[in-house]
Amino acid sequence: MPAAATSALTVRVLLFASYADTLGFESIELSFEPPASVGDALDRLRALPGGERLPPRPLCALNLTHVRPDASLSSGDELAILPPLAGG
């Protein structure tokens, strides 16, 4: 019996402020073979030109909820990568 085919999952990644400036875009769609995590998305971003300047553990929000890099991704998710927030 053939193995069940797995379909790639696609997530939309949003970059804000200095991260958007560093990478040169505000959003990108990334596709992964499941399972995939926020950390996998960060690794993919770091492989792009300028991505090496992302910090080791940036603030991440998955579907408007703060998450750690080990959080699982699902197709259709929206992942926001946020620079440090400062009060004023």
PyMOL commands that set and color helices and strands:
alter all, ss='L'
color gray80, all
select helices_A, chain A and resi 17-23+38-46+51-53
alter helices_A, ss='H'
color red, helices_A
select strands_A, chain A and resi 9-15+27-32+59-62+65-67+78-82
alter strands_A, ss='S'
color yellow, strands_A
deselect
rebuild
show_as cartoon
